[in-house]
Amino acid sequence: MRILHTSDWHLGRSFHREDLLAAQAAFADHLVETVRAERVGCVLISGDVYDRALPAVDAVRLFDDTLGRLKDLTRVVLIAGNHDSARRLGFGSALMDASGVHVRTDFTRVGEPVVVGDAAVYGIPYLEPELVRHEWELDERSHAATLAEAMRRVRADIARRGPGLRSVVLAHAFVTGGEASESERDISVGGSSHVPAAVFDGVDYAALGHLHGRWSVTDRVRYSGSPLAYSFSEDRHVKGFWLVDLREDGVTAEFAEAPVPRRISRIRGRIDDLLTDAAFDKYEDRWLQVTLTDPRRPSAAMERLRRRFPHALVLGYEPEGGGTDGARTWSERVAERSELDIAGDFVAEMTDGPASTAERALLDEAFEHFRRKEALA
């Protein structure tokens, strides 16, 4: 059977205030045509369908239209990601099952597969540790513990079904060793968001979501990445989805590239060089993050740059030789730090001393409360 593995559509998201809905619609068209041309038996969408728990009406309309076209061609299995509201995304899921669209947002049903052909497809939605550990009576509050318990239930069901049935898992998580980009929301709990790849042992294929760059963790465990770039840190990503064949002699996968609405790039240099050097001609039609290196900050820099690069979106300044003017932007400084660390820095700044253990525990509790509230929205 041939399956198509995609994730992290983030419908409704913009790119530095540039509307991406038309580009997302173009991707949906491309995906539908690929399903038709490649005779795909099942489409797997591994979470983060929407960019926020309360998606815009246009984003919902686009997804509704896409599912309507897909159901006439194939089966669809999708799960909730950390950006989605599990309750809202799962509304009407029992009714949609009959149409061949299977929405899995309830963590208590992770051991109940959707059987497609000769494959049992298990949907594991994003698991917020604080929400599931009491129900599952877990001793540890971590992503590793919750996903391990989910996979224990999956493997138990596989064992009950006996040999001859292939097994596929959808999950939304951060596998150890992955490379994050600036556009993924932090999901760390107690300082850790990672789970080991070995947690997926025992299944034929694990279709993962959350990281926005494609990545083959192993031959059987893969991230598809997002279909579009959502940050300039993704300028080297190749976007698309996996076409996976479940064969009797093993699993094979081919990456199919998606259409690029407008390429993104990061360029740097002195403003006069950027405005005159022919080497920068190829960047004139791209979305750009520009870093100026002039010894002194040029006046009206963005206005001047946009005469040549009309799609320049972000401007930074790092003078040659360093200096205070070359300090990184706030977003750059916090991109690789957890919410708890950032809040701890704020406490230190306001109190002239690092946050105490009790203060960090209180902050951690506040973030957990917010995550639970958002997950239940």
Protein Blocks (a to p, Z undefined) as FASTA:
>chain_A
ZZdddehklgoiaeehiafklmmmmmmmmmmmmmmmnopabdcdeejkbfbfbdcfklmm
mmmmmmmmmmmmmccdddddfkbcfklmmgoklmmmmnopacdfbfklmmpccdehjacc
dddddddfklmmmmnopabdcfklmmmmmmmmmmmmmmmnoghiacddddddddehiacd
fkbccfbeehiabdcfklmgoiabdcdehiacdcdfblmbccebjabdcbfklmmpccdd
ddddddfkbccddddddddfbacdddeddfklmmmmmklmmmmmpccddddfbfbacehk
lmmmmmmmmmbfbdcdddehiajklpccfklmmmmpcfklmmmmmmmmmnopacdfklmm
mmmmmmmmmmmmmmmZZ
